[in-house]
Amino acid sequence: MFDVSYYTLPNGRKPVKDFIDSLTPKMQVKAMASIEILEEFGNQLREPYSKPMGDGIFELRIQFASDISRIFYFFFVGNRIILTNGFIKKTRKTPPGEIEIARAYKADYERRAMYE
C-alpha cells in the first residue's frame, strides 16, 4: 500500500485538491476511485490507468463518459506518492505547460523535503 498526498504550495494551497474540487460530481467520484487504485498498486500501475511522462512524472488517467482528466504525480521516499496538479484534457497531446508545472512542483517538494 502506498501513501498518497497532495503537494502543498508554501502558502498552504493544494493545486490538485483545487482541481479535483472543480470537477463535476461524477468526475470527482471517478478521480477519487482512480487515486485509490494508485494508492493500492503504486509503481505497478500501468496503462490505461497511468503513464510515465518523463523526469519521474506520471499521469493518472481518468475518464468518465467523454470527459477526460489527468492528474500528475511522482514517487517519493518511503512509498509516498505526491499528487501535484491536474487538468481537463481537450486535445490529443498533453499541454507541455502542465507537465512543466508538475516538474516545478516536484523540484520544490524535493528541495523543501531536504530541510524537514
C-alpha positions in Angstrom: 0.0 0.0 0.0 1.2 3.5 -0.9 0.7 6.8 0.9 -0.9 9.3 -1.4 -0.6 13.0 -0.5 -1.3 16.3 -2.2 1.5 18.7 -3.0 1.2 21.8 -0.9 2.4 25.2 -2.0 4.3 27.3 0.5 1.1 29.4 1.0 -0.8 26.2 2.0 -2.8 25.8 -1.2 -3.1 22.4 -2.7 -3.4 22.7 -6.5 -4.6 19.2 -7.2 -7.2 19.4 -4.4 -8.5 22.7 -6.1 -8.5 20.8 -9.4 -10.5 17.8 -8.1 -12.9 20.2 -6.3 -13.6 21.9 -9.7 -14.6 18.7 -11.4 -18.2 17.6 -11.9 -19.5 15.4 -9.1 -19.4 12.2 -11.2 -15.8 13.0 -12.4 -14.8 13.7 -8.8 -16.0 10.2 -7.8 -14.1 8.7 -10.7 -11.0 10.7 -9.8 -11.1 9.6 -6.2 -11.6 6.0 -7.3 -8.5 6.3 -9.6 -6.5 7.7 -6.7 -7.5 4.7 -4.6 -6.3 2.4 -7.4 -3.0 4.3 -7.5 -2.7 4.0 -3.7 -3.1 0.3 -3.9 -0.9 -0.5 -6.9 1.6 2.4 -6.8 4.6 1.8 -9.1 3.0 -1.3 -10.5 0.1 0.7 -12.1 0.3 0.8 -15.9 -1.8 1.9 -18.8 -4.7 2.5 -19.2 -4.6 3.9 -15.6 -1.1 5.5 -15.5 1.5 6.7 -18.0 5.1 7.9 -17.5 5.6 11.5 -18.7 9.4 11.7 -18.1 11.6 13.1 -15.4 9.9 11.0 -12.8 6.5 12.5 -13.5 3.5 10.2 -14.2 -0.1 11.0 -15.2 -3.1 9.3 -13.6 -5.6 8.9 -16.5 -9.2 9.5 -15.6 -12.2 9.1 -17.9 -15.9 9.4 -17.3 -18.1 9.1 -20.5 -16.5 11.5 -22.9 -14.8 13.6 -20.2 -11.1 13.1 -19.7 -8.9 14.4 -16.9 -5.3 13.9 -15.9 -3.6 14.2 -12.5 0.2 14.3 -12.4 2.2 12.6 -9.6 5.6 11.4 -8.6 7.0 8.9 -6.2 9.0 9.9 -3.1 10.9 8.0 -0.4 9.0 5.5 1.7 6.2 4.5 -0.7 4.9 8.1 -0.9 3.1 9.3 -3.9 2.7 13.1 -4.3 -0.2 14.4 -6.5 0.8 17.7 -8.0 -1.7 19.2 -10.4 -4.4 18.2 -12.9 -6.2 19.4 -16.0 -9.1 18.5 -18.2 -7.9 17.0 -21.4 -9.3 18.7 -24.5 -6.6 17.8 -27.1 -4.8 14.6 -28.0 -1.5 15.9 -26.8 -0.8 16.8 -23.1 -0.1 20.5 -22.9 3.7 20.9 -22.1 2.9 23.7 -19.7 1.0 21.3 -17.4 4.0 18.9 -17.4 6.3 21.8 -16.6 4.1 22.8 -13.6 4.3 19.2 -12.3 8.1 19.2 -12.7 8.4 22.5 -10.9 6.2 21.3 -8.0 8.3 18.1 -7.8 11.5 20.0 -7.6 10.1 22.3 -5.0 8.8 19.4 -2.9 12.1 17.6 -3.0 14.0 20.8 -2.2 11.8 21.5 0.8 11.8 17.8 2.0 15.6 18.0 2.4 15.2 20.6 5.1 12.4 18.9 7.1 
